[in-house]
Amino acid sequence: MIKQVAVIGAGVMGHSIAEVFALNGYKVNLEDFYPEVIEKAKVGINGSLDKLIASGKINDAAKKAALDNIKFFNNIGEAVKNVDLSIEVVPEIYNIKVKVLKEIAENTDKIIASNTSNIRITEMGEEIKNPERLVGMHFFNPPILMKLVEVIKGDKTSMEYVEEIYELAGKIGKKPIKVLKDEAGFVVNRISAPEMLLLCNAYGNKIDRPEAIDKYFKSQGLPMGPYQLFDYVGLDTVVDSLQYYGKELSPDYGKCHAFDSFIEAKHLGLKTGSGIYKWENGKAIIPDANESEKISLMDMFALEINEATKLIEDGVAVPDDIEIGVKYGLNRPFGPITVANGLSNDEVLETLNNLYKQYKIEVFKPSKTIESHKMKESFNKKPVEVKKEEKSGILDYSKDGKVGVITIKNGKNNLMSFELLKALDKQLDAIEEANDVNVVVIKGNERAFSAGADLSQFISNPYMFMKISNTGESIFDRITRMNKIFIAQLRGYVLGGGFELSLACDIRTSLPDSVIGFPETSLGLIPGYGGSQRLPNLIGISRAMDMILTCERISGEKAYEYGIITRLFKEELEENTMKLAKDLSEKISPASVYVAKRLIYNTATINLDEEALSMGMLYAGNDMKEGVKAFLEKRKPDYKGN
């Protein structure tokens, strides 16, 4: 069991990794040859911990414990003595890494990990004693915030050590994935490599102005366009990556020389003040342009999906690890597997063929999997253990006597994602069969019951949007038809899809200061999980129309006056709700509940099909896209009425 860790290299990445371990109770020896780097590391760790305190993530006691867990060294031999794991975190230069790894290997017989982002573990393992103990443990920057860790198996790495590092990454609060075959770029960087190649060639071939292409991608909700991002990370870094992939993956990567003139002129982007764009005070000066129509998000999706199928074909990683890797490594709401499930094989195949025809680049050719129309079969061969763990992590279920309790745990805002809806549907299956459960309480956290739908999810077309709406409606409608009493315990934000879930329940309890409402029409949408139908039946057309059209957020107290909240508790919401639930579970007949719910709900006029159809129609219009984009960019929308 790993209890003590040495981190070799105390730069920004190294001291942040040390901080992660220390915060999770591990003893850490942080080493760097240069004393001034150690001093900077101490300042950096202290400042980072203060930020965590300011954000409410830790308290003063946790900071003190973390600092007490870290010791500082200027000698590798002393730092790795008596530790269970040594992690190399020095610059991404092969000779430097090998030199450090050799010295570590000479001073310890325990597991050694490298935080390399690109260099093959197998290649470095050939240089050290007992290469079976060398594992890749690639953290993403900044490690204190980013969840992903790639655990890489070299050709000679023992699978026992891979499993041990994988388990360790989970214990320090990370989302680990296994890279089972040691190839350049591993998973995340490999997935994004063809996009870098496409954008390099698009620039070199003058497909369109970079500012026009950037404007298009920003219109799709990205915080910055790809060329702005190249400038931000450094054009030298981009070129180095392309050259490396040219040696390790395909000669195509090394053939694009569109950025060479920038390197020669030392115009590297942000760090030199100019690159593709001029930079002032840390911001790019980007000329105005119309959105490009020469390159599309679908091009990027197709390239990512294509590369994902190649990783699976080559045995580098399994589908769920690819999905998790891109999602958490690139800080996205979804990965290529989710995107692929919303597209047809023919759509991806056609896009790739068009890209190959335009650029004549072998990397863009469809994989064997896509050529043989087996894309979805490849991605959905079998359920993956990691995904199951993730699902259980967004929704918990417990039982107290004859009361079942569903707790939504999908982040601080408990957003209604596809995964959450699926998990809820699955839990309802189990509850429906449970004859020993008469009452079900659905609750969130102190901040939010649910703050609404996850607007950042990938939806490929109006039909899919309508289908998702219909799925949510159907799941919530199950609640109204079950022979159990459902109680929504409302606290904090109860918005959008979260409000709709509560409306499907039979009883709603709340504190006076809950925040309740439908923001949909301000986003170019309507309540799409039954809310537009259930709210008028509950409080009347006039008040429902006012709430939906004005997007007004009302308090729990006002909702009680309207008749939305059935039990208002000034304090001890959980205790009072559970007292009510237990009381009902002991004295109310399930058969009577079924009949009563059927009679009452059947008197209401509810047209869920019409609501779902309307959601599909709105998706096809520009107002919804503008509304969601404005929401993600935190600005006022500019609606055109179409």
Secondary structure as GFF3:
##gff-version 3
##sequence-region A 1 642
A	DSSP	beta_strand	4	8	.	.	.	ID=ss1
A	DSSP	alpha_helix	12	23	.	.	.	ID=ss2
A	DSSP	beta_strand	27	31	.	.	.	ID=ss3
A	DSSP	alpha_helix	35	54	.	.	.	ID=ss4
A	DSSP	alpha_helix	60	68	.	.	.	ID=ss5
A	DSSP	beta_strand	70	73	.	.	.	ID=ss6
A	DSSP	alpha_helix	76	80	.	.	.	ID=ss7
A	DSSP	beta_strand	85	88	.	.	.	ID=ss8
A	DSSP	alpha_helix	94	107	.	.	.	ID=ss9
A	DSSP	beta_strand	111	114	.	.	.	ID=ss10
A	DSSP	alpha_helix	121	125	.	.	.	ID=ss11
A	DSSP	three_ten_helix	131	133	.	.	.	ID=ss12
A	DSSP	beta_strand	134	139	.	.	.	ID=ss13
A	DSSP	beta_strand	148	153	.	.	.	ID=ss14
A	DSSP	alpha_helix	159	171	.	.	.	ID=ss15
A	DSSP	beta_strand	175	179	.	.	.	ID=ss16
A	DSSP	alpha_helix	188	204	.	.	.	ID=ss17
A	DSSP	alpha_helix	210	219	.	.	.	ID=ss18
A	DSSP	alpha_helix	226	233	.	.	.	ID=ss19
A	DSSP	alpha_helix	235	248	.	.	.	ID=ss20
A	DSSP	three_ten_helix	251	255	.	.	.	ID=ss21
A	DSSP	alpha_helix	260	264	.	.	.	ID=ss22
A	DSSP	three_ten_helix	270	272	.	.	.	ID=ss23
A	DSSP	beta_strand	278	280	.	.	.	ID=ss24
A	DSSP	beta_strand	283	285	.	.	.	ID=ss25
A	DSSP	alpha_helix	297	313	.	.	.	ID=ss26
A	DSSP	alpha_helix	319	329	.	.	.	ID=ss27
A	DSSP	alpha_helix	336	341	.	.	.	ID=ss28
A	DSSP	alpha_helix	345	359	.	.	.	ID=ss29
A	DSSP	three_ten_helix	362	364	.	.	.	ID=ss30
A	DSSP	alpha_helix	368	371	.	.	.	ID=ss31
A	DSSP	alpha_helix	375	379	.	.	.	ID=ss32
A	DSSP	alpha_helix	385	394	.	.	.	ID=ss33
A	DSSP	beta_strand	395	400	.	.	.	ID=ss34
A	DSSP	beta_strand	403	408	.	.	.	ID=ss35
A	DSSP	alpha_helix	418	433	.	.	.	ID=ss36
A	DSSP	beta_strand	439	443	.	.	.	ID=ss37
A	DSSP	beta_strand	448	450	.	.	.	ID=ss38
A	DSSP	alpha_helix	462	481	.	.	.	ID=ss39
A	DSSP	beta_strand	485	490	.	.	.	ID=ss40
A	DSSP	beta_strand	493	495	.	.	.	ID=ss41
A	DSSP	alpha_helix	497	504	.	.	.	ID=ss42
A	DSSP	beta_strand	507	510	.	.	.	ID=ss43
A	DSSP	beta_strand	515	517	.	.	.	ID=ss44
A	DSSP	three_ten_helix	520	523	.	.	.	ID=ss45
A	DSSP	alpha_helix	531	539	.	.	.	ID=ss46
A	DSSP	alpha_helix	541	550	.	.	.	ID=ss47
A	DSSP	beta_strand	554	555	.	.	.	ID=ss48
A	DSSP	alpha_helix	556	562	.	.	.	ID=ss49
A	DSSP	beta_strand	567	568	.	.	.	ID=ss50
A	DSSP	alpha_helix	573	587	.	.	.	ID=ss51
A	DSSP	alpha_helix	590	602	.	.	.	ID=ss52
A	DSSP	alpha_helix	608	620	.	.	.	ID=ss53
A	DSSP	alpha_helix	622	633	.	.	.	ID=ss54
###
